[in-house]
Amino acid sequence: FEKFFWFISSENFLVIGGRDAQQNEILVKRYMKNSDIYVHADLHGAASVIVKNPTGNPVPPKTLNEAAQFAVCFSAAWDSKVVTSAYWVNSDQVSKTAPSGEYLTLGSFM
């Protein structure tokens, strides 16, 4: 995972973030598993962040908070000094399929 942004959380979870839209696409399609958590800053164009959860046990709130801070720090909000938040969802809630008549660009997910 060296080509991505990454860190090990305080509770020993691997947290990975994409550097650009193409890496976001690779992270979600290739590396995200059913037990993982998807985190994203509430801002267009922010990095997709995945908390790897190999055990399938619930991810502790401290790790989710660290991953959310990571997502915001690698978004345009950080450079612009804009206050924003981040959200997390389970991996089965992330989709590349757009509603009828709409299109999702590279690196975009619903």
Backbone as CSV, one residue per row, in Angstrom:
resi,resn,N_x,N_y,N_z,CA_x,CA_y,CA_z,C_x,C_y,C_z
1,PHE,0.819,-1.210,0.000,0.000,0.000,0.000,0.856,1.265,0.000
2,GLU,2.131,1.140,-0.297,3.037,2.282,-0.225,2.687,3.396,-1.202
3,LYS,2.002,3.068,-2.307,1.685,4.104,-3.288,0.508,4.977,-2.853
4,PHE,-0.200,4.579,-1.795,-1.329,5.346,-1.272,-0.890,6.129,-0.040
5,PHE,-1.750,7.078,0.412,-1.572,7.651,1.738,-1.998,6.573,2.729
6,TRP,-1.284,6.401,3.817,-1.675,5.375,4.781,-1.081,5.665,6.146
7,PHE,-1.680,5.058,7.166,-1.126,5.078,8.505,-1.732,3.913,9.298
8,ILE,-1.130,3.614,10.424,-1.645,2.603,11.344,-2.308,3.361,12.498
9,SER,-3.583,3.070,12.752,-4.305,3.787,13.803,-3.781,3.410,15.183
10,SER,-4.220,4.138,16.189,-3.816,3.884,17.580,-4.182,2.484,18.027
11,GLU,-5.203,1.904,17.392,-5.667,0.572,17.768,-5.268,-0.492,16.741
12,ASN,-4.199,-0.190,15.985,-3.578,-1.124,15.034,-4.441,-1.513,13.846
13,PHE,-5.231,-0.591,13.325,-5.945,-0.801,12.073,-5.192,-0.070,10.967
14,LEU,-5.064,-0.706,9.814,-4.453,-0.065,8.657,-5.491,0.846,8.014
15,VAL,-5.129,2.120,7.821,-6.014,3.101,7.198,-5.338,3.571,5.921
16,ILE,-6.044,3.467,4.786,-5.471,3.770,3.474,-6.319,4.822,2.783
17,GLY,-5.663,5.802,2.128,-6.371,6.841,1.392,-5.799,7.012,-0.002
18,GLY,-6.649,7.342,-0.963,-6.204,7.571,-2.334,-5.596,8.949,-2.513
19,ARG,-4.601,9.042,-3.385,-3.956,10.322,-3.672,-4.694,11.112,-4.759
20,ASP,-5.450,10.410,-5.604,-6.192,11.067,-6.687,-7.408,10.210,-7.037
21,ALA,-8.174,10.649,-8.035,-9.400,9.943,-8.409,-9.130,8.512,-8.860
22,GLN,-8.055,8.308,-9.593,-7.724,6.973,-10.073,-7.395,6.036,-8.903
23,GLN,-6.643,6.520,-7.940,-6.321,5.695,-6.777,-7.557,5.439,-5.916
24,ASN,-8.470,6.420,-5.829,-9.727,6.189,-5.111,-10.484,5.026,-5.741
25,GLU,-10.509,5.015,-7.065,-11.185,3.947,-7.806,-10.544,2.585,-7.511
26,ILE,-9.220,2.536,-7.539,-8.494,1.290,-7.279,-8.737,0.812,-5.851
27,LEU,-8.679,1.746,-4.903,-8.891,1.377,-3.506,-10.247,0.715,-3.295
28,VAL,-11.288,1.336,-3.823,-12.635,0.827,-3.570,-12.906,-0.450,-4.346
29,LYS,-12.519,-0.494,-5.604,-12.834,-1.662,-6.431,-11.956,-2.867,-6.132
30,ARG,-10.677,-2.647,-5.847,-9.754,-3.764,-5.710,-9.461,-4.144,-4.260
31,TYR,-9.315,-3.163,-3.383,-8.819,-3.447,-2.044,-9.878,-3.445,-0.946
32,MET,-11.036,-2.835,-1.172,-12.046,-2.797,-0.122,-12.771,-4.136,-0.025
33,LYS,-12.783,-4.712,1.165,-13.444,-5.986,1.430,-14.733,-5.749,2.208
34,ASN,-15.535,-6.795,2.399,-16.838,-6.676,3.057,-16.766,-6.156,4.489
35,SER,-15.719,-6.470,5.211,-15.633,-6.064,6.615,-15.002,-4.688,6.809
36,ASP,-14.526,-4.056,5.721,-13.849,-2.768,5.816,-14.845,-1.620,5.969
37,ILE,-14.313,-0.474,6.373,-15.107,0.739,6.549,-14.621,1.778,5.546
38,TYR,-15.586,2.456,4.893,-15.282,3.520,3.924,-15.495,4.870,4.614
39,VAL,-14.513,5.756,4.518,-14.588,7.077,5.134,-14.334,8.120,4.055
40,HIS,-15.086,9.225,4.091,-14.925,10.279,3.085,-15.238,11.627,3.714
41,ALA,-14.439,12.637,3.373,-14.736,13.996,3.824,-15.985,14.476,3.086
42,ASP,-16.776,15.283,3.724,-18.034,15.769,3.155,-17.741,16.918,2.187
43,LEU,-16.997,16.584,1.128,-16.521,17.577,0.181,-16.208,16.883,-1.142
44,HIS,-16.596,17.476,-2.245,-16.336,16.879,-3.553,-14.833,16.807,-3.814
45,GLY,-14.395,15.660,-4.320,-12.994,15.500,-4.699,-12.067,15.087,-3.573
46,ALA,-12.599,14.804,-2.408,-11.751,14.388,-1.287,-11.296,12.938,-1.486
47,ALA,-10.287,12.558,-0.732,-9.749,11.202,-0.829,-10.735,10.181,-0.269
48,SER,-10.812,9.033,-0.933,-11.536,7.892,-0.371,-10.598,7.212,0.613
49,VAL,-11.093,6.952,1.810,-10.274,6.352,2.862,-10.926,5.042,3.282
50,ILE,-10.112,4.011,3.427,-10.605,2.703,3.832,-9.905,2.292,5.123
51,VAL,-10.703,1.861,6.090,-10.164,1.279,7.315,-10.220,-0.230,7.125
52,LYS,-9.065,-0.862,7.000,-9.003,-2.310,6.812,-9.349,-2.993,8.129
53,ASN,-10.311,-3.913,8.061,-10.799,-4.598,9.249,-10.800,-6.110,9.004
54,PRO,-9.648,-6.758,9.117,-9.563,-8.185,8.787,-10.344,-9.091,9.737
55,THR,-10.576,-8.660,10.975,-11.274,-9.514,11.935,-12.784,-9.477,11.763
56,GLY,-13.319,-8.391,11.217,-14.762,-8.259,11.076,-15.445,-7.755,12.331
57,ASN,-14.693,-7.550,13.414,-15.251,-6.981,14.640,-15.533,-5.499,14.431
58,PRO,-16.395,-4.893,15.251,-16.654,-3.455,15.100,-15.368,-2.632,15.233
59,VAL,-15.250,-1.617,14.391,-14.086,-0.734,14.445,-14.317,0.278,15.567
60,PRO,-13.355,0.442,16.474,-13.533,1.367,17.602,-13.701,2.818,17.146
61,PRO,-14.451,3.619,17.908,-14.685,5.020,17.556,-13.400,5.838,17.409
62,LYS,-12.380,5.537,18.206,-11.126,6.290,18.112,-10.489,6.118,16.728
63,THR,-10.507,4.918,16.197,-9.965,4.660,14.856,-10.810,5.359,13.800
64,LEU,-12.132,5.322,13.946,-13.014,6.020,12.997,-12.743,7.520,13.017
65,ASN,-12.523,8.074,14.197,-12.218,9.495,14.319,-10.886,9.830,13.654
66,GLU,-9.878,8.997,13.873,-8.568,9.218,13.253,-8.676,9.135,11.730
67,ALA,-9.445,8.168,11.216,-9.622,8.022,9.769,-10.374,9.224,9.195
68,ALA,-11.353,9.744,9.930,-12.095,10.919,9.476,-11.190,12.150,9.427
69,GLN,-10.348,12.322,10.423,-9.388,13.430,10.417,-8.419,13.294,9.246
70,PHE,-7.995,12.088,8.985,-7.103,11.788,7.859,-7.770,12.188,6.540
71,ALA,-9.052,11.826,6.372,-9.793,12.151,5.145,-9.910,13.663,4.956
72,VAL,-10.197,14.382,6.027,-10.329,15.840,5.932,-8.979,16.492,5.647
73,CYS,-7.913,15.983,6.261,-6.577,16.561,6.059,-6.096,16.413,4.621
74,PHE,-6.520,15.354,3.926,-6.117,15.156,2.543,-7.189,15.602,1.561
75,SER,-8.013,16.559,1.970,-9.027,17.123,1.076,-8.675,18.575,0.772
76,ALA,-9.399,19.170,-0.151,-9.174,20.573,-0.503,-9.533,21.494,0.663
77,ALA,-10.348,21.036,1.583,-10.756,21.848,2.732,-9.559,22.217,3.600
78,TRP,-8.597,21.330,3.687,-7.439,21.585,4.538,-6.636,22.779,4.016
79,ASP,-6.332,22.790,2.723,-5.570,23.894,2.144,-6.364,25.189,2.147
80,SER,-7.676,25.079,1.980,-8.542,26.269,1.939,-8.926,26.757,3.327
81,LYS,-8.556,26.008,4.345,-8.901,26.313,5.731,-10.416,26.386,5.940
82,VAL,-11.118,25.462,5.282,-12.569,25.354,5.397,-12.888,24.285,6.444
83,VAL,-13.823,24.596,7.310,-14.247,23.623,8.313,-15.250,22.678,7.669
84,THR,-14.976,21.390,7.721,-15.883,20.393,7.160,-15.852,19.146,8.036
85,SER,-16.700,18.221,7.739,-16.761,16.981,8.502,-16.530,15.799,7.572
86,ALA,-16.511,14.628,8.139,-16.361,13.405,7.354,-17.413,12.415,7.824
87,TYR,-17.698,11.439,6.998,-18.662,10.407,7.351,-18.059,9.044,7.058
88,TRP,-18.629,8.007,7.669,-18.187,6.644,7.401,-19.405,5.772,7.151
89,VAL,-19.212,4.776,6.299,-20.245,3.788,5.999,-19.590,2.420,5.886
90,ASN,-20.399,1.375,5.997,-19.899,0.025,5.771,-19.636,-0.165,4.282
91,SER,-18.760,-1.080,3.950,-18.355,-1.270,2.555,-19.520,-1.662,1.647
92,ASP,-20.528,-2.355,2.178,-21.648,-2.766,1.333,-22.578,-1.600,0.982
93,GLN,-22.360,-0.433,1.571,-23.164,0.741,1.266,-22.538,1.616,0.182
94,VAL,-21.365,1.238,-0.314,-20.659,2.011,-1.337,-20.940,1.382,-2.693
95,SER,-21.328,2.222,-3.670,-21.677,1.716,-4.994,-21.122,2.618,-6.080
96,LYS,-20.804,2.032,-7.204,-20.369,2.780,-8.385,-21.537,2.971,-9.356
97,THR,-22.690,2.399,-9.027,-23.856,2.465,-9.907,-24.649,3.736,-9.641
98,ALA,-24.797,4.551,-10.657,-25.549,5.798,-10.538,-27.031,5.548,-10.825
99,PRO,-27.905,6.412,-10.289,-29.323,6.290,-10.636,-29.528,6.464,-12.140
100,SER,-30.635,5.960,-12.641,-30.934,6.039,-14.068,-30.848,7.477,-14.577
101,GLY,-30.111,7.671,-15.644,-29.962,8.988,-16.246,-28.826,9.815,-15.679
102,GLU,-28.103,9.290,-14.709,-26.980,10.015,-14.129,-25.685,9.267,-14.400
103,TYR,-24.559,9.976,-14.216,-23.244,9.424,-14.524,-22.292,9.750,-13.386
104,LEU,-21.488,8.793,-12.977,-20.463,9.010,-11.976,-19.101,9.057,-12.639
105,THR,-18.345,10.102,-12.374,-17.024,10.255,-12.964,-16.020,9.344,-12.265
106,LEU,-14.815,9.287,-12.812,-13.737,8.477,-12.264,-13.473,8.884,-10.815
107,GLY,-13.452,7.907,-9.930,-13.173,8.173,-8.523,-14.392,8.550,-7.710
108,SER,-15.564,8.611,-8.328,-16.792,8.975,-7.617,-17.575,7.731,-7.232
109,PHE,-18.214,7.795,-6.070,-18.998,6.676,-5.578,-20.257,7.202,-4.918
110,MET,-21.264,6.331,-4.808,-22.508,6.689,-4.118,-22.629,5.863,-2.868
